[in-house]
Amino acid sequence: MSKYGLLRLPPADIALLLAQFQIAAVTEGDLLHPSPDLVSDLYTRLLIYLDFLHEEDQGQVEFAALDQLENPDLHMDSVRIMKLNLKLKHVIASLDCSKKFTLKDLIKPDTDRTEIFLSTMLNFCIHKDAKIVLHAPIINEVNTLGDQQREWEVKISQLNAEIAEYNEAREREIPFVQDIDAKVKELHQIIGGLNNQQMSLRASIRKLKEKVGEMDEKISNAEFLLVQSVQENANLRSKIVQSPDKLQRALEEKKSAREETKNAERLAMQAFQEKTGIVEVYSKVSRKMTKHLAQMHTIQEQVNSAKSVEKEFKALKAKLSDEELLDKSLQVKMVELQAKVQQLEDLRRQTEKGRDVKCEEATKDLNNVRLEVESMRLDLEQRQSNVEAVLMEVDAVTSKTNSIRESSVHKQQELLHKCEDIIKEFHQYTNSVGALMEVEP
């Protein structure tokens, strides 16, 4: 006897377990006097609870099987009962019960046998629930691993899409970066030329400033000489006397002073002209300097724009480096995810191997069940042929009995008619005898 049939449950415990598993609501009295409908309903509910039978399979018969019957509507219950019988026989046999399930246990259930079968199936229910509770963490872990695998696959696809987008964006930005590099190189060359031009301008400005300083010194010296000549002229006018010799000498001195003053004026005019020339040179230089300053401002703006472009270039380079780091991190994550996916694949292969083993066992059991069903079908066909032969014999016997009954009825009627004739003759005889008896005295 198997471990499922070792413990025979009393009717009260069976009813309590059925209510606890939410299979059916029965009482102890129902189990003490089981009816065929109750037993078939309980067995059906237990098979559905144990996943040996599905609700949609109830009452469904194949059309090919129905076509072989003359009146399929009359055989719906019998087909359902036969299917339930075969299923229960297979389940009870797989549970190694001490008793074999038969069709009589469905049609005319016995209390003891029903208790044994229900106890075996309920003990298996308890064992199944205990195993489910025991393996629930593993099942939940497998489910969570499957969910995580799906999530990681979604994340990997998203990251691959992001990497592809980053690569496309980087490929799109490569021409702009190359153009910016070319522009930056041109600006660096322009800045170098402008710096050289600025240095030459500064040197020329420095030379002009030195020349201006020298001219200022010359102008100040000429002005000082002019003032001295004026003072000397005033002194000479104050020294004029009446004597001609003195006057002649004074005139000669004055002439000489006048010539000196003229020379000084000439020098002053030359200095003035030189100064005006220098001023014109200054004005021209200032105009050139303003132009150069304007050019310097434009150059400074270009330099600033070049610096901004260089900053943008550096920012783009930093962005590209960040994207490369992100790509590397994503590649690392992708490698980790691939490792996890490989682990999940190994786990899936192991589960598939276990599933294949279980499927092989199930196919073996199914083949055994098919063989049993085939043998049962052959037995049923043999029994059906025997039943048909018996029915033919019964029909022959009933036809014989009917013919004998009809012949006996005819004989009874003939005998009744004869009895009536005899009675009539008897009455006639008695009447005639009575009349003779009355004539003799």
DALINWO-V184622 format. One record per backbone hydrogen bond with DSSP energy under -1.0 kcal/mol. CO is the residue of the C=O (numbers start at 0). NH is the residue of the N-H. E is the energy in kcal/mol with one decimal. If there is no record, write none. Layout:
BEGIN
CO/NH/E, CO/NH/E
END
This chain:
BEGIN
9/13/-2.4, 10/14/-2.6, 11/15/-2.3, 12/16/-2.9, 13/17/-2.5, 14/18/-2.0, 15/19/-2.5, 16/20/-2.7, 17/22/-2.8, 26/30/-1.4, 27/31/-1.8, 28/32/-1.6, 34/38/-2.7, 35/39/-2.6, 36/40/-2.2, 37/41/-2.7, 38/42/-2.8, 39/43/-2.3, 40/44/-2.5, 41/45/-2.4, 42/46/-2.5, 43/47/-2.2, 44/48/-2.3, 45/49/-2.2, 46/51/-2.4, 46/52/-1.2, 47/50/-1.0, 53/56/-1.0, 54/57/-1.2, 56/59/-1.2, 61/65/-1.9, 62/66/-2.3, 65/68/-1.3, 70/73/-1.0, 71/74/-1.0, 74/78/-2.8, 75/79/-2.3, 76/80/-2.7, 77/81/-2.4, 78/82/-2.7, 79/83/-2.5, 80/84/-2.5, 81/85/-2.6, 82/86/-2.4, 83/87/-2.8, 84/88/-2.7, 85/89/-2.2, 86/90/-2.5, 87/91/-3.2, 88/92/-2.1, 89/93/-2.3, 90/94/-1.6, 91/96/-1.7, 92/95/-1.4, 95/1/-1.6, 102/105/-1.2, 102/106/-2.1, 103/107/-2.5, 109/113/-2.6, 110/114/-2.3, 111/115/-2.3, 112/116/-2.6, 113/117/-2.7, 114/118/-2.6, 115/119/-2.5, 116/120/-2.4, 117/121/-2.6, 118/122/-2.7, 119/123/-2.0, 120/124/-1.9, 121/125/-2.5, 122/126/-2.5, 123/127/-2.9, 124/128/-2.7, 125/129/-2.4, 126/130/-2.4, 127/131/-2.6, 128/132/-2.6, 129/133/-2.4, 130/134/-2.8, 134/138/-2.6, 135/139/-3.1, 136/140/-2.7, 137/141/-2.8, 138/142/-2.8, 139/143/-3.2, 140/144/-2.9, 141/145/-2.5, 142/146/-2.8, 143/147/-3.3, 144/148/-2.7, 145/149/-2.5, 146/150/-2.9, 147/151/-3.4, 148/152/-2.6, 149/153/-2.4, 150/154/-3.0, 151/155/-3.2, 152/156/-2.5, 153/157/-2.6, 154/158/-3.3, 155/159/-2.9, 156/160/-2.4, 157/161/-2.8, 158/162/-3.0, 159/163/-2.6, 160/164/-2.6, 161/165/-3.1, 162/166/-2.8, 163/167/-2.7, 164/168/-3.0, 165/169/-2.8, 166/170/-2.7, 167/171/-2.7, 168/172/-2.2, 169/173/-1.2, 172/176/-2.6, 173/177/-2.5, 174/178/-2.7, 175/179/-2.7, 176/180/-2.6, 177/181/-2.4, 178/182/-2.8, 179/183/-2.8, 180/184/-2.5, 181/185/-2.5, 182/186/-2.7, 183/187/-2.5, 184/188/-2.2, 185/189/-2.8, 186/190/-3.0, 187/191/-2.2, 188/192/-2.4, 189/193/-2.8, 190/194/-2.4, 191/195/-2.1, 192/196/-2.5, 193/197/-2.7, 194/198/-2.2, 195/199/-2.2, 196/200/-2.5, 197/201/-2.5, 198/202/-2.1, 199/203/-2.5, 200/204/-2.6, 201/205/-2.2, 202/206/-2.1, 203/207/-2.5, 204/208/-2.4, 205/209/-1.9, 206/210/-2.5, 207/211/-2.6, 208/212/-2.2, 209/213/-2.2, 210/214/-2.5, 211/215/-2.3, 212/216/-2.0, 213/217/-2.3, 214/218/-2.7, 215/219/-2.4, 216/220/-2.2, 217/221/-2.4, 218/222/-2.4, 219/223/-2.1, 220/224/-2.2, 221/225/-2.2, 222/226/-2.3, 223/227/-2.1, 224/228/-2.4, 225/229/-2.1, 226/230/-2.2, 227/231/-2.4, 228/232/-2.3, 229/233/-2.3, 230/234/-2.2, 231/235/-2.6, 232/236/-2.3, 233/237/-1.7, 234/238/-1.0, 242/246/-2.9, 243/247/-4.2, 244/248/-3.3, 245/249/-3.4, 246/250/-3.9, 247/251/-3.4, 248/252/-3.2, 249/253/-3.4, 250/254/-4.5, 251/255/-3.3, 252/256/-3.2, 253/257/-4.3, 254/258/-4.0, 255/259/-2.6, 256/260/-3.4, 257/261/-4.0, 258/262/-3.5, 259/263/-3.0, 260/264/-4.5, 261/265/-4.3, 262/266/-3.2, 263/267/-3.3, 264/268/-4.1, 265/269/-3.2, 266/270/-3.2, 267/271/-3.8, 268/272/-4.1, 269/273/-3.5, 270/274/-3.0, 271/275/-3.7, 272/276/-3.1, 273/277/-3.2, 274/278/-3.2, 275/279/-3.3, 276/280/-3.4, 277/281/-3.5, 278/282/-3.4, 279/283/-3.6, 280/284/-3.6, 281/285/-3.5, 282/286/-3.0, 283/287/-3.3, 284/288/-3.1, 285/289/-3.0, 286/290/-2.9, 287/291/-3.4, 288/292/-3.4, 289/293/-3.3, 290/294/-3.2, 291/295/-3.2, 292/296/-3.2, 293/297/-2.9, 294/298/-3.3, 295/299/-3.5, 296/300/-3.1, 297/301/-3.0, 298/302/-3.1, 299/303/-3.4, 300/304/-3.4, 301/305/-3.2, 302/306/-3.2, 303/307/-3.1, 304/308/-3.2, 305/309/-3.1, 306/310/-3.2, 307/311/-3.1, 308/312/-3.1, 309/313/-3.3, 310/314/-3.2, 311/315/-3.2, 312/316/-3.0, 313/317/-3.3, 314/318/-3.1, 315/319/-3.2, 316/320/-2.9, 317/321/-3.1, 318/322/-3.0, 319/323/-2.7, 320/324/-2.9, 321/325/-3.3, 322/326/-3.0, 323/327/-2.9, 324/328/-3.1, 325/329/-3.2, 326/330/-2.9, 327/331/-2.7, 328/332/-3.1, 329/333/-3.1, 330/334/-2.6, 331/335/-2.7, 332/336/-3.4, 333/337/-2.8, 334/338/-2.4, 335/339/-2.8, 336/340/-3.3, 337/341/-2.6, 338/342/-2.6, 339/343/-3.1, 340/344/-2.8, 341/345/-2.8, 342/346/-2.9, 343/347/-2.9, 344/348/-3.1, 345/349/-2.7, 346/350/-2.9, 347/351/-3.1, 348/352/-2.9, 349/353/-2.9, 350/354/-3.1, 351/355/-3.2, 352/356/-2.9, 353/357/-2.9, 354/358/-3.2, 355/359/-3.1, 356/360/-2.8, 357/361/-3.4, 358/362/-3.4, 359/363/-2.9, 360/364/-3.1, 361/365/-3.2, 362/366/-3.2, 363/367/-2.9, 364/368/-3.0, 365/369/-3.1, 366/370/-2.9, 367/371/-2.9, 368/372/-3.5, 369/373/-3.1, 370/374/-3.0, 371/375/-3.1, 372/376/-3.0, 373/377/-2.7, 374/378/-2.9, 375/379/-3.4, 376/380/-2.9, 377/381/-3.0, 378/382/-3.3, 379/383/-3.2, 380/384/-3.0, 381/385/-2.7, 382/386/-3.4, 383/387/-2.9, 384/388/-2.6, 385/389/-3.0, 386/390/-3.1, 387/391/-2.6, 388/392/-2.7, 389/393/-3.1, 390/394/-2.9, 391/395/-2.7, 392/396/-3.1, 393/397/-3.3, 394/398/-2.8, 395/399/-2.8, 396/400/-3.4, 397/401/-2.8, 398/402/-2.8, 399/403/-3.2, 400/404/-3.1, 401/405/-2.8, 402/406/-2.8, 403/407/-3.0, 404/408/-2.4, 405/409/-2.6, 406/410/-2.8, 407/411/-2.9, 408/412/-2.7, 409/413/-2.8, 410/414/-3.2, 411/415/-2.7, 412/416/-2.9, 413/417/-3.0, 414/418/-3.1, 415/419/-3.0, 416/420/-2.6, 417/421/-3.1, 418/422/-3.0, 419/423/-2.7, 420/424/-3.0, 421/425/-3.0, 422/426/-3.2, 423/427/-3.1, 424/428/-3.2, 425/429/-3.4, 426/430/-2.8, 427/431/-3.0, 428/432/-3.1, 429/433/-2.8, 430/434/-2.4, 431/435/-2.3, 432/436/-2.5, 433/437/-1.9, 434/438/-1.5, 435/439/-1.9
END
